[in-house]
């Protein structure tokens, strides 16, 4: 992988991580077109995914800092209140994020390797999943709560259901942000709340996945090598740096843009795009 390919793929990852069009699917399509699907691409994938996590932290730095500070405050001592209401807003929010992580944690630890082994090399699967993403996004255009009746705060049950949507999005081409945002909106939650929750809930899983995958980079097992062609291909350090910077900058732009698009209810256009791109993958790639 050269620096130009790293730059292009970094931008692709940064933009598509936050737009509801599947970053993993587009990264796979980009690698397929550019001919950079070698095993060493795992290192690049981890680097650009971590870059988009940093972009999320930068864009939502105030909210994250408020959550950290608020989480360690004392709970309300009034025992007449239910425990959930004795917690402050930051404590409830952190618990919601933890709840949302349960499904993806189970899938990641128990089934991730199997899913990648079965589906990760197929552009046809990417195309089918992009069409599924388009259907999910289209639902938000036709199924929406009445004006003024949106739920202001995400409930623990809804956090778990949104987490289930995230766990299904391990399939390449099935957008994580598209799945989680669509699920949250169909459940009747407020658009701004769903957008912020969708972006914040992914930070721990992606960082955790990166830590798990790093072991394959430095000490790949025989089973892992067998699944990925039998060898590890080194990517130049400069290419990794360029990919990281490109993903980080484009991710910051896409994150801010996506929050505004959700407020304006513009997801139907991404549904059309995903449907067309899915058909292109199936028919031509």
MOSUL-V493945 format. One record per pair of residues at least 24 apart in sequence whose C-alpha atoms are under 7 Angstrom apart, sorted by sequence separation. I is the first residue (numbers start at 0). J is the second residue. If there is no record, write none. Layout:
((I & J) (I & J))
This chain:
((0 & 35) (12 & 47) (153 & 188) (150 & 187) (151 & 188) (9 & 47) (13 & 51) (149 & 187) (150 & 188) (151 & 189) (149 & 188) (150 & 189) (149 & 189) (132 & 173) (136 & 177) (143 & 184) (131 & 173) (132 & 174) (139 & 181) (143 & 185) (128 & 171) (129 & 172) (135 & 178) (142 & 185) (144 & 187) (128 & 172) (129 & 173) (143 & 187) (128 & 173) (132 & 177) (136 & 181) (139 & 184) (125 & 171) (126 & 172) (132 & 178) (135 & 181) (139 & 185) (125 & 172) (119 & 171) (98 & 155) (99 & 158) (103 & 162) (95 & 155) (98 & 158) (99 & 159) (102 & 162) (106 & 166) (98 & 159) (102 & 163) (99 & 161) (100 & 162) (103 & 165) (95 & 158) (99 & 162) (103 & 166) (102 & 166) (194 & 258) (190 & 261) (191 & 262) (190 & 262) (24 & 125) (96 & 200) (116 & 226) (140 & 267) (136 & 266) (137 & 267) (136 & 267) (137 & 270) (136 & 270) (134 & 270) (133 & 270) (133 & 271) (133 & 273) (132 & 273) (133 & 274) (55 & 198) (130 & 273) (129 & 273) (130 & 274) (129 & 274) (24 & 171) (130 & 277) (23 & 171) (24 & 172) (129 & 277) (23 & 172) (52 & 202) (127 & 277) (21 & 172) (126 & 277) (21 & 173) (22 & 174) (126 & 278) (21 & 174) (20 & 174) (21 & 175) (126 & 280) (19 & 174) (126 & 281) (19 & 176) (20 & 177) (49 & 206) (123 & 280) (18 & 176) (19 & 177) (122 & 280) (123 & 281) (17 & 176) (122 & 284) (45 & 209) (42 & 216) (38 & 227) (38 & 228) (38 & 230) (39 & 231) (38 & 231) (39 & 232) (46 & 239) (50 & 243) (54 & 247) (58 & 251) (38 & 232) (39 & 233) (53 & 247) (37 & 232) (39 & 234) (47 & 242) (51 & 246) (43 & 239) (47 & 243) (50 & 246) (51 & 247) (54 & 250) (55 & 251) (46 & 243) (50 & 247) (54 & 251) (47 & 246) (51 & 250) (5 & 238) (9 & 242) (13 & 246) (0 & 234) (5 & 239) (8 & 242) (9 & 243) (12 & 246) (13 & 247) (2 & 237) (6 & 241) (10 & 245) (14 & 249) (18 & 253) (2 & 238) (5 & 241) (6 & 242) (9 & 245) (10 & 246) (13 & 249) (14 & 250) (17 & 253) (1 & 238) (5 & 242) (9 & 246) (13 & 250) (17 & 254) (2 & 241) (6 & 245) (10 & 249) (14 & 253) (18 & 257) (17 & 257) (20 & 269) (19 & 269) (20 & 273))
